[in-house]
Amino acid sequence: MLPELTFHGGELVQVELNPFLTIDQAQPNLLEPESGRAVLRVIRDASEGMLDY
């Protein structure tokens, strides 16, 4: 997972998670949107109930 963080001044205002696949243990390749959504769905489902929001 590659996080993309956006700051306004010193405050973190947005986090975007970009799933990727590593080729030859060296080259990260972002997943296609459909595959990336599937990975994020699995993570979301697995973490359900872990946070209070």
PyMOL commands that place a pseudoatom at each C-alpha (Angstrom):
pseudoatom trace, name=CA, resn=MET, resi=1, chain=A, elem=C, hetatm=0, pos=[0.000, 0.000, 0.000]
pseudoatom trace, name=CA, resn=LEU, resi=2, chain=A, elem=C, hetatm=0, pos=[1.407, 3.371, -1.022]
pseudoatom trace, name=CA, resn=PRO, resi=3, chain=A, elem=C, hetatm=0, pos=[-0.104, 6.243, 0.975]
pseudoatom trace, name=CA, resn=GLU, resi=4, chain=A, elem=C, hetatm=0, pos=[-0.520, 9.629, -0.682]
pseudoatom trace, name=CA, resn=LEU, resi=5, chain=A, elem=C, hetatm=0, pos=[-0.692, 12.274, 2.045]
pseudoatom trace, name=CA, resn=THR, resi=6, chain=A, elem=C, hetatm=0, pos=[-1.977, 15.829, 1.578]
pseudoatom trace, name=CA, resn=PHE, resi=7, chain=A, elem=C, hetatm=0, pos=[-1.081, 18.524, 4.087]
pseudoatom trace, name=CA, resn=HIS, resi=8, chain=A, elem=C, hetatm=0, pos=[-2.425, 22.031, 4.521]
pseudoatom trace, name=CA, resn=GLY, resi=9, chain=A, elem=C, hetatm=0, pos=[0.183, 23.895, 6.503]
pseudoatom trace, name=CA, resn=GLY, resi=10, chain=A, elem=C, hetatm=0, pos=[1.266, 21.332, 9.073]
pseudoatom trace, name=CA, resn=GLU, resi=11, chain=A, elem=C, hetatm=0, pos=[-2.104, 19.564, 9.232]
pseudoatom trace, name=CA, resn=LEU, resi=12, chain=A, elem=C, hetatm=0, pos=[-2.831, 16.280, 7.506]
pseudoatom trace, name=CA, resn=VAL, resi=13, chain=A, elem=C, hetatm=0, pos=[-6.078, 16.817, 5.591]
pseudoatom trace, name=CA, resn=GLN, resi=14, chain=A, elem=C, hetatm=0, pos=[-6.327, 13.809, 3.257]
pseudoatom trace, name=CA, resn=VAL, resi=15, chain=A, elem=C, hetatm=0, pos=[-4.970, 10.284, 2.924]
pseudoatom trace, name=CA, resn=GLU, resi=16, chain=A, elem=C, hetatm=0, pos=[-5.322, 8.245, -0.258]
pseudoatom trace, name=CA, resn=LEU, resi=17, chain=A, elem=C, hetatm=0, pos=[-4.227, 4.605, -0.293]
pseudoatom trace, name=CA, resn=ASN, resi=18, chain=A, elem=C, hetatm=0, pos=[-2.822, 3.300, -3.575]
pseudoatom trace, name=CA, resn=PRO, resi=19, chain=A, elem=C, hetatm=0, pos=[-2.503, -0.501, -3.779]
pseudoatom trace, name=CA, resn=PHE, resi=20, chain=A, elem=C, hetatm=0, pos=[0.434, -1.745, -5.804]
pseudoatom trace, name=CA, resn=LEU, resi=21, chain=A, elem=C, hetatm=0, pos=[2.147, -4.924, -6.922]
pseudoatom trace, name=CA, resn=THR, resi=22, chain=A, elem=C, hetatm=0, pos=[5.925, -5.287, -6.668]
pseudoatom trace, name=CA, resn=ILE, resi=23, chain=A, elem=C, hetatm=0, pos=[7.681, -6.844, -9.662]
pseudoatom trace, name=CA, resn=ASP, resi=24, chain=A, elem=C, hetatm=0, pos=[11.041, -8.587, -9.149]
pseudoatom trace, name=CA, resn=GLN, resi=25, chain=A, elem=C, hetatm=0, pos=[11.160, -7.337, -5.540]
pseudoatom trace, name=CA, resn=ALA, resi=26, chain=A, elem=C, hetatm=0, pos=[12.082, -3.898, -6.832]
pseudoatom trace, name=CA, resn=GLN, resi=27, chain=A, elem=C, hetatm=0, pos=[9.572, -2.190, -9.123]
pseudoatom trace, name=CA, resn=PRO, resi=28, chain=A, elem=C, hetatm=0, pos=[6.227, -1.059, -7.681]
pseudoatom trace, name=CA, resn=ASN, resi=29, chain=A, elem=C, hetatm=0, pos=[3.331, -0.973, -10.165]
pseudoatom trace, name=CA, resn=LEU, resi=30, chain=A, elem=C, hetatm=0, pos=[0.033, 0.632, -9.223]
pseudoatom trace, name=CA, resn=LEU, resi=31, chain=A, elem=C, hetatm=0, pos=[-2.922, -1.698, -9.691]
pseudoatom trace, name=CA, resn=GLU, resi=32, chain=A, elem=C, hetatm=0, pos=[-5.656, -1.056, -12.239]
pseudoatom trace, name=CA, resn=PRO, resi=33, chain=A, elem=C, hetatm=0, pos=[-8.675, 0.670, -10.639]
pseudoatom trace, name=CA, resn=GLU, resi=34, chain=A, elem=C, hetatm=0, pos=[-10.858, -2.461, -10.510]
pseudoatom trace, name=CA, resn=SER, resi=35, chain=A, elem=C, hetatm=0, pos=[-8.132, -4.575, -8.880]
pseudoatom trace, name=CA, resn=GLY, resi=36, chain=A, elem=C, hetatm=0, pos=[-7.213, -1.758, -6.506]
pseudoatom trace, name=CA, resn=ARG, resi=37, chain=A, elem=C, hetatm=0, pos=[-10.841, -1.426, -5.379]
pseudoatom trace, name=CA, resn=ALA, resi=38, chain=A, elem=C, hetatm=0, pos=[-10.953, -5.180, -4.706]
pseudoatom trace, name=CA, resn=VAL, resi=39, chain=A, elem=C, hetatm=0, pos=[-7.829, -4.973, -2.516]
pseudoatom trace, name=CA, resn=LEU, resi=40, chain=A, elem=C, hetatm=0, pos=[-9.184, -1.969, -0.609]
pseudoatom trace, name=CA, resn=ARG, resi=41, chain=A, elem=C, hetatm=0, pos=[-12.528, -3.769, -0.124]
pseudoatom trace, name=CA, resn=VAL, resi=42, chain=A, elem=C, hetatm=0, pos=[-10.747, -6.765, 1.455]
pseudoatom trace, name=CA, resn=ILE, resi=43, chain=A, elem=C, hetatm=0, pos=[-8.813, -4.452, 3.794]
pseudoatom trace, name=CA, resn=ARG, resi=44, chain=A, elem=C, hetatm=0, pos=[-11.961, -2.507, 4.709]
pseudoatom trace, name=CA, resn=ASP, resi=45, chain=A, elem=C, hetatm=0, pos=[-13.931, -5.685, 5.404]
pseudoatom trace, name=CA, resn=ALA, resi=46, chain=A, elem=C, hetatm=0, pos=[-11.117, -7.189, 7.492]
pseudoatom trace, name=CA, resn=SER, resi=47, chain=A, elem=C, hetatm=0, pos=[-10.789, -4.047, 9.602]
pseudoatom trace, name=CA, resn=GLU, resi=48, chain=A, elem=C, hetatm=0, pos=[-14.514, -3.559, 10.203]
pseudoatom trace, name=CA, resn=GLY, resi=49, chain=A, elem=C, hetatm=0, pos=[-15.204, -2.852, 13.861]
pseudoatom trace, name=CA, resn=MET, resi=50, chain=A, elem=C, hetatm=0, pos=[-11.574, -2.049, 14.700]
pseudoatom trace, name=CA, resn=LEU, resi=51, chain=A, elem=C, hetatm=0, pos=[-12.166, 1.713, 14.674]
pseudoatom trace, name=CA, resn=ASP, resi=52, chain=A, elem=C, hetatm=0, pos=[-14.844, 3.723, 16.432]
pseudoatom trace, name=CA, resn=TYR, resi=53, chain=A, elem=C, hetatm=0, pos=[-16.028, 5.560, 13.304]
for i in range(1, 53): cmd.bond("trace and resi %d" % i, "trace and resi %d" % (i + 1))
show_as sticks, trace
zoom trace
